[in-house]
Amino acid sequence: MCCQKKNAQTPQKWIGIAAITAYRWTLSPVFYAFGVRCRHEPSCSLYAMDAIMAQGLWRGSWLALGRIGRCRPGGTHGYDPAPLTRTGVPWWKIWAFRGTDGPAIE
C-alpha cells in the first residue's frame, strides 16, 4: 500500500473514459446538428474526462453530473475547469465533492 500511486490509472477510469469517447463520436454530433451546444468551456464531455482522470470514476462522475445540471437555461456559463485536486471529503458525501477549490460560480 505504501508504494501505490495515489492517482493510478484504474480499469474503472478507462471504462468511464471509453463511454464518454463513444458519446463524443456518436451522439454529440447529432446534438450539435440540432443546435444543442454546451454553455461552458471546456465542454461537458471534456470536463467529465478531466474529472474522472483526476478524481476517479465515482467522484468524477458526480462532478460531471453536477456540471451537466449547471448547463441549462438560467444556469452558469463560461470557463469552468474540473477541480484537479482531491479534497478530504469522504466518498459518500457527494454534495461536497466540488468544495471550495473550484472556480467561483457566477
N, C-alpha and C positions, 0 to 999 in steps of 0.2 A: 504494500500500500504506500509506503513512503516514497517509492521511486516512480509512482504512477503520475503521468502528466495530468494536470488539472483540467486542461481543455483538450483532452484526447478526442480523436475523431472516431465516433462510435457508429455501428451499423444503423442505429436509430436515426442519427443525424443524416446519414446518406439516404435513408428511405424518405425522410421529410424533404430533403433537397430534390430527390428524384421526382416526388409528387408535385412539387412546385414547378420544376422544369417542365414536366408533362403539361401542366396547366398553361405555362407560358407559351408552349409550342402549339397547343390545340385551342383552348377556349379564349385565351387573351386576344388573339387576332379577331375572333368573332365579336367579342365585346367591343373592341376598337372600331370594327366596321360599323357597328350600330351606334357609335358615338359615346360609349361608356369609357371614361378615362379616369385615372387616379388623380386626386387633388393634391397629392403630396409628391415630394421629391426626396429620396428615391421612391420608385413605385412601390405599391404594397407587396408585390411578389418579391422584389429585391429586398425590401425591409424584412420580410419573413425569412428569406435565405440568410441574411446577416444575423438576425436574431437567433435562428436555430444554430448557426455555426458558433456564435459567441456564447449562447446561454444553454444550449441543449434543446432537445426536441420538446419536452414538456413546457418549460418556461418560454422558449422561443415561440411555440405555437400560441400560447396565451397572449404573449405580446403582439403577435401578428393579428389575432382576433380583435384585440383592443384597437389596433391601428385601423383595421377594416371598419370597425364600429365608428371610428372618428372620420372616416372617409364617406361622408354623407352630406346632403344639403343642410347647411347650417352648422356643419362640423368644422374641424380645423382644416388648414391647407398650408402649403409651403414646405420648407425644408424641415424634415423630421427624421433624423437618422435613428437606427436601432441602438439602444444602450449596449455598449460593448463590455461593460464590467458587471460582474455578478455581485449583487448585494447579499447581505447575510440573511435574506428573507427565506423562511422555510418553504419547501416545495408546495405545501398545501395552501399557502397564503397568497392566492393568485391575484387578489386585489391590490397587493403591494409590490408586484414584480417591477413595475415601472420605476418606482422610487423617486428620489429627487435628483438623480444623476442625469436624467434625460433633459432635453431642451424644454423650455417653458412653453406651455400651450396657450396660445392667444385666443 
